[in-house]
Amino acid sequence: MATIDQQFVEYIVKTLVNNPDKVAVERKIDEKGVLLSLTVDPEDVGRVIGKRGVTAQAIRVLLRALGTKQDARYNLKIVNTDEEGGSKREEAKPAEEAPEEVEEVEETEVAEPEEEEEPEQEEEETSELAEKTRAELADLDDLDI
């Protein structure tokens, strides 16, 4: 029978992935706390980790919140089951295999878009948010749970 923490992680991850049947959570207890090892289909690893690890970090934060309620320290390990060590997606075909028949297209002038200053503002806001999040996570790490 799965414990509440295993069920919690399974529920979250199964809603994120395309192959929920292949989600498995193993639980081990050691001197550092509870280690949950998450195994998913190789195609779904990217979905679970998210861009720059944001999704995985969010799951870990939720586990810490559960840990405060359960008086336990949780760690989440995402197990890579891909034997090749990389993505199993098809690689792009070399240019030599491209079709030889190519239609000629007339060149037209395209107006270049004006540069906007919004990306700099977004980067500043993102970095401020990242610093704030790191500080909050550091505070959570300092808690003796």
Beta strands, then each sheet from edge to edge (+ up, - down):
strand 1: 24-30
strand 2: 33-39
strand 3: 74-79
sheet 1: 1+ 2- 3-
end
